[in-house]
């Protein structure tokens, strides 16, 4: 068990305030758990959490799971606190959260007139080696990250038949190279997870089999076909498995490699003020952080490599 001692030196470094993301802009922040070695820093993070969050962290079995849970809640709180809400700097300890009817976490937003729907949306995803938090304004967001070397215990096609649509299974079945097939499976899974999380309805309310992820001009040939990359990354769209003619064109996707070791997917609702039929790129900013210590913007570097979807890095 981690030994968290009460510390009164909370927030030793100021959180520099940032402007809220603009329409069709996503800010993605992430931490690498293995880089957090300081017990005193982890103690400071513990003081940011609510009593319920602290209880949840300490209920985890084993130091690694406790540390990951602590960093996940710290990342959410310190990320949201960076943004000037109602033109004021927010103490990360003061933030309050709720869950929608399907269990998706949301920020409790208070204005002069009382509680109202929050314009700031966030979503979190984690593996044992990386934790990420995505932020948008006035657009629902879902993110997912998966390790590129994720191993599938079951036969990939048998697993896909349980969870994927018929068209997606056919796509995977056409790939003869087992390693390429595994990579394609992980990419599809990452996109589907991000979409379901953006919907905010949970897996049971939006089973993976009920929709198909389509890669325009590249679905049948895979994500990395050279012809597609020469003219830019292929666009990602969703269609209903029951009604293929129904495309849900109010969502925008981005799929990319993150720090060479992970696949990351962002799904966000299109700006309601734009033409519904027009594809507007996601303006993506990616930052690696150790809260209260240092931040590093890695957008536009080799650490963020677009694979599919419309993405502009900033």
C-alpha positions as CSV (number, residue, x, y, z in Angstrom):
1,X,0.0,0.0,0.0
2,X,1.2,3.5,-0.7
3,X,1.7,5.6,2.4
4,X,-0.1,8.9,1.9
5,X,0.7,11.3,4.6
6,X,-1.2,14.5,5.1
7,X,0.6,17.5,3.6
8,X,-0.3,21.2,3.9
9,X,2.0,22.4,1.1
10,X,-0.6,22.0,-1.5
11,X,-0.1,23.5,-5.0
12,X,3.5,24.6,-4.5
13,X,3.6,25.8,-8.1
14,X,0.9,28.0,-9.7
15,X,-1.2,26.6,-12.4
16,X,-0.8,28.9,-15.4
17,X,-4.3,29.9,-16.6
18,X,-5.2,29.0,-20.2
19,X,-7.9,30.1,-22.6
20,X,-10.7,27.6,-23.1
21,X,-10.5,25.6,-26.3
22,X,-12.2,27.2,-29.3
23,X,-14.9,25.4,-31.4
24,X,-13.6,22.1,-32.9
25,X,-10.5,22.3,-30.7
26,X,-9.4,19.5,-28.4
27,X,-6.7,19.8,-25.7
28,X,-5.2,16.4,-24.8
29,X,-3.1,16.2,-21.6
30,X,-1.4,13.1,-20.5
31,X,0.9,11.7,-17.7
32,X,3.2,8.7,-17.7
33,X,2.8,7.0,-14.2
34,X,6.4,5.6,-14.2
35,X,7.8,9.1,-14.2
36,X,6.2,9.9,-10.8
37,X,8.8,8.8,-8.2
38,X,8.4,11.5,-5.5
39,X,6.3,10.4,-2.5
40,X,6.0,14.0,-1.4
41,X,4.5,15.0,-4.7
42,X,2.0,12.1,-4.6
43,X,1.1,13.3,-1.1
44,X,0.4,16.7,-2.4
45,X,-1.8,15.3,-5.2
46,X,-3.8,13.3,-2.6
47,X,-4.7,16.6,-0.9
48,X,-6.4,17.8,-4.1
49,X,-9.0,14.9,-4.0
50,X,-12.4,14.9,-2.4
51,X,-13.0,12.5,0.5
52,X,-14.8,10.1,-1.8
53,X,-12.0,10.2,-4.4
54,X,-9.4,9.5,-1.6
55,X,-11.5,6.6,-0.4
56,X,-11.7,5.2,-3.9
57,X,-7.9,5.5,-4.4
58,X,-7.1,3.7,-1.1
59,X,-9.6,1.0,-1.9
60,X,-7.5,-0.1,-4.9
61,X,-5.5,-3.3,-4.4
62,X,-1.8,-2.7,-4.7
63,X,0.5,0.3,-5.0
64,X,0.4,0.5,-8.8
65,X,-3.4,0.6,-9.0
66,X,-3.5,3.2,-6.2
67,X,-0.9,5.3,-7.9
68,X,-2.8,5.1,-11.3
69,X,-6.1,6.1,-9.7
70,X,-4.5,9.0,-7.8
71,X,-2.8,10.3,-11.0
72,X,-6.1,9.9,-13.0
73,X,-8.1,12.1,-10.6
74,X,-5.2,14.5,-10.2
75,X,-4.9,14.9,-14.0
76,X,-8.6,15.7,-14.3
77,X,-8.6,18.2,-11.5
78,X,-5.4,20.0,-12.5
79,X,-6.3,20.0,-16.2
80,X,-9.7,21.6,-15.7
81,X,-8.3,24.1,-13.2
82,X,-6.0,25.4,-15.9
83,X,-8.8,27.0,-17.7
84,X,-10.3,30.4,-16.7
85,X,-13.9,29.6,-15.8
86,X,-16.1,32.7,-15.5
87,X,-12.9,34.8,-15.9
88,X,-11.3,33.5,-12.7
89,X,-8.7,31.0,-11.7
90,X,-10.1,27.8,-10.2
91,X,-8.6,25.9,-7.2
92,X,-8.4,22.2,-8.3
93,X,-9.7,21.2,-4.9
94,X,-12.9,23.2,-5.4
95,X,-14.1,21.4,-8.5
96,X,-17.2,19.2,-8.1
97,X,-18.3,16.4,-10.4
98,X,-21.4,14.4,-11.1
99,X,-22.4,11.5,-13.4
100,X,-25.0,11.5,-16.1
101,X,-27.7,8.8,-16.1
102,X,-25.3,6.4,-17.9
103,X,-22.5,7.0,-15.5
104,X,-20.3,9.4,-17.5
105,X,-18.4,11.9,-15.3
106,X,-19.3,15.5,-15.9
107,X,-18.3,18.8,-14.3
108,X,-20.7,20.6,-12.1
109,X,-21.0,24.1,-13.4
110,X,-22.2,27.1,-11.4
111,X,-23.0,30.5,-12.8
112,X,-24.5,33.6,-11.2
113,X,-27.9,32.0,-11.7
114,X,-27.0,28.7,-10.1
115,X,-26.2,25.4,-11.6
116,X,-26.4,25.0,-15.3
117,X,-25.0,22.6,-18.0
118,X,-21.2,22.9,-18.2
119,X,-19.8,24.3,-21.5
120,X,-16.5,22.5,-20.6
121,X,-16.5,18.8,-21.5
122,X,-13.8,16.3,-20.6
123,X,-13.1,12.6,-20.9
124,X,-10.3,10.4,-19.5
125,X,-8.7,7.2,-20.6
126,X,-5.8,5.2,-19.2
127,X,-3.6,2.2,-19.6
128,X,-1.1,1.0,-17.0
129,X,1.6,3.1,-18.8
130,X,-0.3,6.3,-19.8
131,X,-3.2,8.3,-18.6
132,X,-4.9,11.0,-20.8
133,X,-7.6,13.6,-20.4
134,X,-9.2,15.4,-23.3
135,X,-11.0,18.8,-23.0
136,X,-13.4,20.6,-25.3
137,X,-16.0,23.4,-25.0
138,X,-19.6,23.0,-26.1
139,X,-18.8,19.7,-27.8
140,X,-19.2,16.2,-26.3
141,X,-15.9,14.3,-26.3
142,X,-14.7,10.8,-26.0
143,X,-11.1,9.6,-26.0
144,X,-9.4,6.3,-25.8
145,X,-5.8,5.2,-25.6
146,X,-4.5,1.7,-26.1
147,X,-1.0,0.3,-26.0
148,X,0.2,-0.5,-29.5
149,X,1.5,-3.8,-28.3
150,X,-1.7,-4.8,-26.6
151,X,-2.1,-8.6,-26.7
152,X,-5.4,-10.2,-27.5
153,X,-5.7,-13.4,-25.4
154,X,-8.4,-14.8,-27.7
155,X,-8.3,-15.4,-31.4
156,X,-8.7,-12.0,-32.9
157,X,-11.4,-12.9,-35.4
158,X,-13.3,-14.9,-32.8
159,X,-13.1,-11.9,-30.5
160,X,-14.1,-9.5,-33.3
161,X,-17.2,-11.6,-34.1
162,X,-18.4,-11.1,-30.6
163,X,-18.1,-7.3,-30.5
164,X,-17.6,-5.9,-34.0
165,X,-20.0,-5.3,-36.9
166,X,-20.1,-7.7,-39.9
167,X,-18.2,-5.2,-42.1
168,X,-15.5,-4.7,-39.6
169,X,-15.0,-8.5,-39.2
170,X,-14.8,-8.8,-43.0
171,X,-12.2,-6.1,-43.0
172,X,-10.1,-7.9,-40.4
173,X,-10.6,-11.3,-42.1
174,X,-9.1,-10.0,-45.3
175,X,-5.8,-9.3,-43.6
176,X,-3.4,-12.3,-43.9
177,X,-0.6,-10.9,-41.8
178,X,-1.4,-11.7,-38.2
179,X,0.6,-8.8,-36.8
180,X,-1.1,-6.3,-39.1
181,X,-4.4,-7.8,-38.3
182,X,-3.8,-7.3,-34.6
183,X,-2.8,-3.7,-35.1
184,X,-5.9,-3.0,-37.2
185,X,-8.1,-4.6,-34.5
186,X,-6.5,-2.3,-31.8
187,X,-7.0,0.8,-34.0
188,X,-10.7,-0.1,-34.6
189,X,-11.2,-0.8,-30.9
190,X,-9.7,2.5,-30.0
191,X,-12.0,4.4,-32.4
192,X,-15.1,2.5,-31.3
193,X,-14.3,3.2,-27.6
194,X,-13.9,6.9,-28.2
195,X,-17.2,7.1,-30.1
196,X,-19.2,5.2,-27.4
197,X,-17.6,7.5,-24.7
198,X,-18.5,10.6,-26.7
199,X,-22.1,9.5,-26.9
200,X,-22.0,9.3,-23.1
201,X,-24.3,6.3,-23.0
202,X,-22.0,3.5,-22.0
203,X,-21.2,0.2,-23.6
204,X,-24.5,-1.4,-22.7
205,X,-26.5,1.4,-24.3
206,X,-24.3,1.5,-27.5
207,X,-22.9,-2.0,-28.1
208,X,-20.0,-2.1,-30.5
209,X,-21.9,-4.4,-32.9
210,X,-24.6,-1.8,-33.6
211,X,-22.3,0.6,-35.6
212,X,-19.5,0.4,-38.1
213,X,-16.4,2.5,-38.2
214,X,-15.7,3.4,-41.8
215,X,-12.5,4.8,-43.2
216,X,-13.4,6.7,-46.3
217,X,-11.2,5.7,-49.3
218,X,-9.3,3.3,-47.1
219,X,-11.5,1.0,-45.0
220,X,-11.1,-2.2,-47.1
221,X,-7.4,-1.6,-47.6
222,X,-6.5,-0.7,-44.0
223,X,-5.5,2.5,-42.2
224,X,-2.0,2.8,-43.6
225,X,-2.5,2.4,-47.4
226,X,0.1,4.6,-49.2
227,X,-2.4,6.1,-51.6
228,X,-4.5,7.4,-48.8
229,X,-1.5,8.9,-46.9
230,X,-0.3,10.7,-50.0
231,X,-3.5,12.7,-50.1
232,X,-3.8,13.0,-46.4
233,X,-5.1,10.7,-43.7
234,X,-8.4,9.0,-44.6
235,X,-11.6,10.4,-43.0
236,X,-13.3,8.4,-40.3
237,X,-17.2,8.2,-40.2
238,X,-19.7,6.0,-38.4
239,X,-22.7,4.2,-39.9
240,X,-25.4,2.1,-38.4
241,X,-25.0,-1.6,-38.8
242,X,-28.7,-2.1,-39.1
243,X,-29.2,0.8,-41.5
244,X,-25.9,1.3,-43.5
245,X,-27.3,4.3,-45.3
246,X,-27.6,6.2,-42.1
247,X,-24.3,8.0,-41.5
248,X,-24.0,9.9,-38.2
249,X,-22.2,12.9,-39.6
250,X,-22.3,15.0,-36.5
251,X,-19.1,13.4,-35.1
252,X,-15.5,14.1,-36.0
253,X,-12.7,11.6,-35.4
254,X,-8.9,11.7,-35.0
255,X,-6.7,8.6,-34.7
256,X,-3.0,9.0,-34.0
257,X,0.1,7.4,-32.5
258,X,1.1,8.9,-29.2
259,X,4.8,8.8,-28.0
260,X,5.4,5.8,-30.3
261,X,3.9,3.4,-27.8
262,X,0.1,4.0,-27.9
263,X,-2.8,4.5,-30.3
264,X,-5.0,7.4,-29.3
265,X,-8.5,8.3,-30.7
266,X,-10.5,11.5,-30.2
267,X,-14.2,11.7,-31.1
268,X,-16.0,15.0,-30.7
269,X,-19.3,16.5,-31.6
270,X,-19.1,18.9,-34.6
271,X,-19.6,22.5,-34.0
272,X,-23.3,23.1,-34.0
273,X,-22.8,26.5,-35.8
274,X,-21.1,24.9,-38.8
275,X,-22.6,23.2,-41.9
276,X,-23.7,19.7,-40.8
277,X,-22.4,18.2,-44.0
278,X,-19.0,20.0,-43.8
279,X,-16.0,18.2,-42.4
280,X,-14.0,20.5,-40.1
281,X,-10.6,19.3,-38.8
282,X,-10.1,18.8,-35.1
283,X,-7.6,21.4,-33.9
284,X,-5.5,19.2,-31.6
285,X,-3.0,20.3,-29.0
286,X,-1.2,17.6,-27.0
287,X,0.7,18.2,-23.8
288,X,2.6,15.9,-21.5
289,X,2.5,17.1,-17.9
290,X,3.8,16.5,-14.4
291,X,1.2,18.7,-12.6
292,X,2.8,21.6,-10.6
293,X,6.2,20.7,-12.0
294,X,6.4,20.9,-15.8
295,X,4.4,20.8,-19.0
296,X,5.6,20.0,-22.5
297,X,3.7,20.6,-25.7
298,X,4.4,17.8,-28.1
299,X,2.0,18.7,-30.9
300,X,3.7,18.8,-34.3
301,X,6.5,16.5,-33.2
302,X,7.3,12.9,-33.9
303,X,5.5,12.1,-30.6
304,X,2.1,12.7,-32.3
305,X,1.7,10.9,-35.7
306,X,-1.8,11.2,-37.4
307,X,-3.2,7.9,-38.8
308,X,-6.8,8.7,-39.7
309,X,-9.4,11.4,-39.4
310,X,-9.1,15.2,-39.9
311,X,-6.5,16.6,-37.5
312,X,-4.6,19.9,-37.4
313,X,-2.0,20.1,-34.7
314,X,-1.3,23.2,-32.8
